Amino acid sequence: MTTTTLAVLVPLLPFLGAAAGLLLGRTAPGFVRPLAVLPTLASLVLAAVVALRQGGDQAINAATELTPTGSVPIELALYIDGFAALVAVLVGVVATCVQIYSTGYLREDPRYPSYAALVSLFTSAMLLVVYSGDLMVLLVGWEIMGICSYFLVGHYWETSEARAASIKAFLVTKLGDVPFLIGLFALATDAGSFRITKVLGTVASGGLDHPTLIALLLLAGVAGKSAQFPLHTWLPDAMAGPTPVSALIHAATMVAAGVYFVARLLPVFEASQAAMIVLAVMAAVTMVGSGLAALAQDDIKRVLAYSTIGQLGYMTGALAVADRGAAVFHLLSHGAFKALLFLAAGVIIHAAGTNSLAAMSRMKDLRARVPDAYWTMTVALLALAAIPPFSGFFSKESVLGAAEHVATGHAERVPGAAGWLVLVAGLLTALLTAAYAMRLWLLAFRGRGAEAPDHGRQPLTMTVVLWVLAAPSLAAGALAYRVLPAWFDGRDLTPTLATSVLGTGVALIGGIVTYAAWRHTTGVAARVPLGAVAAHPEGDAAQVEAEAIAGHAPVYGGVAYAPDPADPGRLLLGPLHRHAAVGFHLDAVYQALFVRPVQAGASLVRFLDREVVDTYVRGAGALPRWLGIAVRRAQTGNVQTYVSALLAGTVVLAVAAVLVATGA
């Protein structure tokens, strides 16, 4: 079978699995789990075969015209270079792990068939984005992911938090998609085609008429999809969905799509220095702001959500200094350890019966109840904090090394200011990342107080997946930075000595300071009894999580966080803590600038429609009704009355005729 045929099957198999799962979910529920896991697993195997055949050599490029348009053609095209081949393998690995994990996590959920089908469709859409060689076909996968995220984030639709989060995720990402669509059309107009190869050829020949405008329009869509400042606010609230969905969205789909899109079309953005500066500023603000916010969150999943935003900031920072190799390297590394973090968090939430780190900090021996989650999450947190020799160290230092290269004036097409922005923000974020990673680990696993509630053992499928994902977090980075340059345009990904020392140094400082703050707070603060977290009998993990969301509602939208005297984040942030805990009030700003004016405009339109337009409509109906009433009173049924009225009218007409004739 040819490589092109295999590549077509990679996104097609999960799509067929989703369709079959929806059709057979009610009539043959025994087939739902195999239809969820096997097509995704087969897609992973085929993606790996395609990657091996591609081998980082010449890109696989094939196309057929989808439909005649009469102007700019739309083609069903494949364009698989080294980036695409490896990202597809990442998507397959994470999606397969999520599907296997979900068979245990949602084993008692009556909506599992639709959930599994949507996850498969989500996976298919992301693979379509990765392999597509035509921008319009890419847009189809891009939009399908947005629709799937709406349904998956709102899976627990019984809770108001999940309903609000799904609507917010959909609207914010669509807000970015509008300029994104305009930018795609403008790009295709200049290039005369939606084919990626032709677009890149046009850029290389200097054929773009408005590179800055096009790049900025495209960046709006990327900011929405990849949760970058200022369109990042939907991602923390999206934690109201099931934990496996969070792992899928954060590690391999949805948010990765924006970074991958910029990496694939990086020459378009390089054509405008202004766009590269904007990208660098966006990355810097995103990294630092998300790091501060993560340090103040009480919900374990929201800590990881802000962590994702910050790591995506590293990727966009690498793109801002024109090093897509470092960006995709960190995308691959981050995908493994972030999926592991979320899936381990799901096990912890099941064991603790709550999402709240404050509650977990009042439970002793929680780590003894979930030893697999404890050890694998420790590995993932070390990778997140970029501690050598874990995978996150090599990929993150590649980003910082690329920024140093630009900042010291060794790049021609990228402004040095972009390099300095990314480098300084990256080092500060490394400090914050280690701080909130240490805080999460201490509060979740070093709690003191009452015994942790016993919710029973987790299914084997959940714990096995954790160890599968722990392997690349342990060793992949050390091997990857030597192997990947052959796939990534031959660019060296070896961390530089200066950034390695600085990055590791500030990370160690962040972890040590946080530990010291925790020791101080636990030594002087009175321990608050557990009380709020009730022990449930052994049950479904998804049910426990849904109850945790409902019982911990302030995390998902309010500002009334219960104070935790043992939280080192409060000591480290000081007065900044209450602002960081609510995302620096960006949602309130959007509420004031956009939501309330729109609501006021809607109220005005409703008033005008009801009190002005409807008044004319009611008047138009009332006038004939009044005339009808008047005429109805004249209809007495008396013949003498009718004859008298006829004679009177005849007399009046006769008199009028005489008067007119006399006057004439």
URVENJO-V756005 format. One record per residue. RES is the residue in one small letter. OMEGA is omega in degrees with one decimal (NA if undefined). Layout:
BEGIN
RES_OMEGA / RES_OMEGA
END
This chain:
BEGIN
m_-176.5 / t_179.9 / t_179.2 / t_179.1 / t_178.0 / l_-179.5 / a_177.6 / v_-178.7 / l_-175.7 / v_175.5 / p_-175.9 / l_-176.1 / l_176.3 / p_177.9 / f_178.2 / l_175.8 / g_177.7 / a_180.0 / a_-179.8 / a_179.0 / g_177.8 / l_-178.0 / l_-173.9 / l_-175.3 / g_-178.7 / r_-174.2 / t_-178.5 / a_-175.1 / p_179.0 / g_-179.1 / f_-172.0 / v_-177.5 / r_175.0 / p_179.8 / l_176.3 / a_-171.8 / v_-170.0 / l_178.0 / p_178.9 / t_177.3 / l_177.7 / a_177.2 / s_176.7 / l_-179.8 / v_179.8 / l_177.6 / a_177.0 / a_177.5 / v_178.2 / v_179.7 / a_179.1 / l_179.1 / r_179.4 / q_170.0 / g_-178.2 / g_-179.7 / d_-179.9 / q_-177.7 / a_173.6 / i_-173.1 / n_179.4 / a_-177.2 / a_170.0 / t_-176.2 / e_-177.4 / l_178.9 / t_176.5 / p_-179.0 / t_-177.6 / g_178.6 / s_178.9 / v_-174.9 / p_173.1 / i_-172.9 / e_172.3 / l_-169.0 / a_172.6 / l_173.8 / y_-172.8 / i_173.1 / d_-178.3 / g_178.4 / f_-176.3 / a_-178.0 / a_-177.4 / l_178.5 / v_177.4 / a_176.7 / v_177.4 / l_179.4 / v_179.9 / g_-179.7 / v_-176.9 / v_-179.0 / a_178.1 / t_178.2 / c_179.2 / v_179.3 / q_178.6 / i_179.0 / y_-176.9 / s_178.9 / t_175.3 / g_-174.8 / y_-178.6 / l_-173.7 / r_179.8 / e_-176.4 / d_-179.5 / p_180.0 / r_-179.7 / y_-179.4 / p_179.4 / s_177.2 / y_-177.8 / a_179.2 / a_179.3 / l_176.4 / v_177.6 / s_178.5 / l_176.4 / f_179.5 / t_179.0 / s_-179.8 / a_179.2 / m_177.9 / l_176.1 / l_177.0 / v_-175.6 / v_-174.0 / y_-171.6 / s_174.9 / g_179.5 / d_-173.3 / l_179.2 / m_175.5 / v_174.3 / l_-179.9 / l_177.9 / v_177.0 / g_179.0 / w_-177.1 / e_177.4 / i_176.8 / m_178.3 / g_179.0 / i_179.4 / c_-179.9 / s_178.3 / y_-178.0 / f_-176.3 / l_176.6 / v_178.7 / g_-177.3 / h_176.4 / y_-172.6 / w_176.8 / e_-179.6 / t_-179.9 / s_-179.7 / e_-179.6 / a_179.1 / r_-179.7 / a_-178.6 / a_-179.4 / s_178.4 / i_-179.7 / k_179.1 / a_-178.8 / f_-174.9 / l_-177.9 / v_179.0 / t_177.0 / k_176.8 / l_176.4 / g_-176.8 / d_-179.4 / v_175.4 / p_177.7 / f_179.4 / l_177.6 / i_178.6 / g_177.4 / l_179.1 / f_178.5 / a_178.9 / l_179.7 / a_178.6 / t_178.5 / d_-176.4 / a_-177.8 / g_-178.3 / s_171.9 / f_179.9 / r_-177.2 / i_-179.9 / t_179.4 / k_176.4 / v_-180.0 / l_175.5 / g_177.9 / t_179.2 / v_-178.8 / a_180.0 / s_179.8 / g_-175.5 / g_179.2 / l_-178.6 / d_-176.6 / h_-174.2 / p_-178.0 / t_-179.6 / l_-179.4 / i_-178.4 / a_-179.6 / l_176.6 / l_179.0 / l_180.0 / l_177.4 / a_177.1 / g_179.0 / v_179.1 / a_178.6 / g_-175.6 / k_-178.0 / s_172.9 / a_176.5 / q_179.3 / f_7.1 / p_-177.0 / l_-176.3 / h_-167.3 / t_-178.7 / w_-170.5 / l_177.4 / p_179.2 / d_179.7 / a_177.2 / m_175.2 / a_176.3 / g_177.9 / p_-177.9 / t_177.1 / p_176.3 / v_177.2 / s_179.1 / a_-178.5 / l_-178.3 / i_-172.4 / h_-171.9 / a_-169.0 / a_-178.3 / t_174.9 / m_-174.5 / v_177.8 / a_-175.8 / a_-179.0 / g_178.2 / v_-179.3 / y_179.8 / f_179.4 / v_178.8 / a_-178.4 / r_-178.3 / l_-176.1 / l_177.9 / p_176.9 / v_-179.1 / f_177.7 / e_180.0 / a_-179.8 / s_177.3 / q_177.8 / a_179.1 / a_179.2 / m_176.3 / i_177.7 / v_178.5 / l_179.0 / a_178.3 / v_178.8 / m_-179.8 / a_-177.0 / a_179.4 / v_179.9 / t_-177.7 / m_-174.3 / v_-179.0 / g_-179.7 / s_177.3 / g_177.8 / l_-179.7 / a_-179.8 / a_-178.1 / l_-176.7 / a_-175.4 / q_176.7 / d_-178.5 / d_-175.3 / i_-179.5 / k_177.5 / r_172.8 / v_180.0 / l_178.4 / a_177.2 / y_174.7 / s_177.7 / t_179.6 / i_179.6 / g_179.6 / q_173.0 / l_174.5 / g_174.0 / y_-178.4 / m_178.6 / t_174.6 / g_176.5 / a_177.5 / l_179.0 / a_175.4 / v_170.8 / a_176.0 / d_-178.0 / r_175.4 / g_178.1 / a_-179.9 / a_-178.2 / v_174.3 / f_179.1 / h_175.5 / l_179.9 / l_-179.7 / s_-179.5 / h_-179.5 / g_-178.6 / a_-174.7 / f_177.7 / k_173.1 / a_178.2 / l_-180.0 / l_-178.1 / f_-179.3 / l_173.8 / a_177.0 / a_177.0 / g_176.9 / v_-179.0 / i_178.5 / i_177.7 / h_-178.3 / a_-175.8 / a_-177.3 / g_-178.9 / t_172.6 / n_-168.9 / s_174.6 / l_177.2 / a_177.7 / a_179.4 / m_-179.3 / s_177.6 / r_177.7 / m_175.8 / k_176.2 / d_176.4 / l_-179.7 / r_178.4 / a_178.8 / r_-178.5 / v_-175.8 / p_179.4 / d_178.6 / a_-179.5 / y_-176.4 / w_-178.7 / t_177.4 / m_175.7 / t_176.8 / v_-177.8 / a_178.5 / l_175.3 / l_175.8 / a_178.0 / l_-179.2 / a_177.5 / a_175.7 / i_178.6 / p_8.0 / p_-177.0 / f_-167.2 / s_-177.7 / g_179.6 / f_-174.1 / f_-178.1 / s_-179.9 / k_179.0 / e_173.4 / s_177.1 / v_-179.6 / l_177.0 / g_176.8 / a_178.2 / a_177.0 / e_179.9 / h_180.0 / v_-177.0 / a_-179.1 / t_172.0 / g_-178.8 / h_178.1 / a_-175.1 / e_-170.6 / r_-176.9 / v_179.7 / p_178.3 / g_179.3 / a_178.0 / a_178.3 / g_180.0 / w_178.2 / l_-177.4 / v_-177.4 / l_-178.0 / v_179.5 / a_179.5 / g_178.7 / l_177.5 / l_178.8 / t_175.5 / a_176.1 / l_-178.5 / l_-179.4 / t_178.0 / a_-179.4 / a_-177.7 / y_174.0 / a_177.2 / m_178.8 / r_179.2 / l_-177.8 / w_-179.1 / l_-176.9 / l_-177.0 / a_-169.2 / f_-178.9 / r_-178.7 / g_178.5 / r_179.9 / g_-177.0 / a_176.2 / e_175.6 / a_179.3 / p_-178.5 / d_177.9 / h_178.4 / g_-179.2 / r_178.5 / q_176.1 / p_-177.5 / l_-178.8 / t_-179.4 / m_-176.7 / t_178.8 / v_-179.5 / v_-179.9 / l_-179.0 / w_176.3 / v_-179.0 / l_179.2 / a_-176.7 / a_178.9 / p_177.7 / s_-179.6 / l_-165.9 / a_-170.7 / a_-175.3 / g_-177.9 / a_178.9 / l_-170.8 / a_-173.5 / y_174.7 / r_-176.1 / v_-170.2 / l_-179.7 / p_177.6 / a_178.5 / w_-171.7 / f_173.4 / d_177.3 / g_-178.9 / r_-178.5 / d_179.1 / l_-178.6 / t_178.4 / p_177.1 / t_-176.4 / l_-175.6 / a_-178.0 / t_178.2 / s_179.8 / v_-179.5 / l_-177.4 / g_179.2 / t_180.0 / g_-178.8 / v_177.2 / a_178.2 / l_177.7 / i_179.5 / g_179.5 / g_-178.2 / i_-179.8 / v_179.1 / t_177.8 / y_178.7 / a_178.2 / a_178.6 / w_178.1 / r_-179.9 / h_-177.1 / t_179.5 / t_179.6 / g_-174.9 / v_-175.5 / a_173.4 / a_-179.2 / r_179.9 / v_179.8 / p_-176.3 / l_170.5 / g_-170.9 / a_-175.5 / v_-177.6 / a_177.7 / a_177.5 / h_170.1 / p_-179.7 / e_-177.5 / g_-176.6 / d_-179.5 / a_-179.7 / a_178.3 / q_177.6 / v_-178.9 / e_178.8 / a_177.5 / e_178.2 / a_178.5 / i_-178.4 / a_-178.2 / g_-177.2 / h_-172.1 / a_-178.3 / p_-179.8 / v_-171.1 / y_177.9 / g_-176.9 / g_179.2 / v_-175.8 / a_178.9 / y_177.6 / a_-178.9 / p_176.3 / d_-175.5 / p_-179.6 / a_-177.1 / d_179.7 / p_178.9 / g_179.0 / r_179.5 / l_-176.6 / l_-176.3 / l_179.4 / g_-178.4 / p_-179.2 / l_-172.0 / h_-175.0 / r_176.7 / h_179.1 / a_-177.8 / a_179.7 / v_175.7 / g_179.4 / f_171.1 / h_-178.9 / l_176.1 / d_177.8 / a_176.9 / v_177.7 / y_178.4 / q_-177.9 / a_-174.2 / l_-171.7 / f_-172.5 / v_-177.9 / r_174.9 / p_178.0 / v_177.9 / q_177.6 / a_176.5 / g_178.2 / a_177.8 / s_177.8 / l_179.1 / v_178.9 / r_177.6 / f_179.9 / l_179.8 / d_-174.9 / r_-171.9 / e_-178.3 / v_-177.9 / v_-178.7 / d_177.4 / t_176.8 / y_179.7 / v_179.3 / r_178.4 / g_178.7 / a_177.5 / g_-176.1 / a_-176.6 / l_175.6 / p_179.8 / r_178.2 / w_177.5 / l_177.9 / g_178.4 / i_-179.4 / a_-179.8 / v_-178.6 / r_179.3 / r_178.7 / a_-179.2 / q_-176.1 / t_-176.0 / g_-179.7 / n_-177.5 / v_-179.5 / q_179.2 / t_179.7 / y_-179.4 / v_179.0 / s_178.7 / a_178.7 / l_178.7 / l_179.8 / a_178.6 / g_179.0 / t_179.1 / v_-179.2 / v_179.4 / l_179.7 / a_178.6 / v_179.4 / a_179.4 / a_179.5 / v_-179.4 / l_178.6 / v_-179.5 / a_179.4 / t_180.0 / g_-179.9 / a_NA
END
